[in-house]
Amino acid sequence: MWKPWWDTYGGRACGVAAGLFFGFVYLFSGFWDMLFIALLVGIGFWVGKQKDENRGPLLPWDRLTDWVTDRWPWSR
């Protein structure tokens, strides 16, 4: 029963859980910073959605390393 749900929404669930965890850690440092929790949950959801939809890495490391080595050949 949970397998199809997990395959579809697993990344989003993990992202939201991670955002909530770090949000609560941040919450203990101040009450008025609760809006930051919403930001963390939203970022976690977005990252999880990227994983669920197989959009690839958030940072294109291959393109970035190619650009760096082309721009600065001594960095190889």
N, C-alpha and C positions, 0 to 999 in steps of 0.2 A: 504494500500500500504506500509506503513512504519512498520507495525507490524511484518511481516516476517523478514524484514531486521534487525529490532531492536532485535528480538529474536535471530538472528544469530550473529550479530556483535555489540550488545549493550555494552558488556563489553569492547571490544576494543575501541569503540568510546568514552566511558567514560574515559578509561585509557589515551587515546591520549589527550582528552580535559583537563584532570587533569594535564598531563605532560606539555601541552602548557601553561596552567595557571601558574603553578609554574615556568616554564621556563621563561615566561615573567616577573614574579616577580623578578627572579634572573637576568634577562637581564638588568633591570633598574639599577642594581648595577655595571654594567661594560660591555663595548662593546665586549671585547675580550673573554668574557665568553660565547659567543653564542654557542660554541660546547657543553657546558653543557646542552643546550636546547635539542639537539639531544639525549643526554643520557637520559634525563628525559622523552622525548617522547617515546624512545625505551623501557624504563622500564615500562611506562604506557601501551604501547601496549602489552608487554609481560604479565603483570598482567591481563589485560583485556582478553587476549587470554586464559590464564589459567582459568578464570571465565567462558568464553564462552564454553570451552571444558570440564567443570565440572571435573577438575583434583583434586579438593579438595583444602584445605587451603595451603598457601605457606609454613607455618611452621606446621608440624604435632604435634599439642599441646598435643594430647593424648599420643603419644609415648614419647614426651619430659617430660611430668609430670610423667609418669611411670618410666622413666629412673632416674629422680631426686629423686623420693621417694624410688626407689630401691638402689640408690647409697648413699643417705643420709636419713636414716629412720627418723631422728629427724625433717625433714622438712615437715612432714605431717600435 
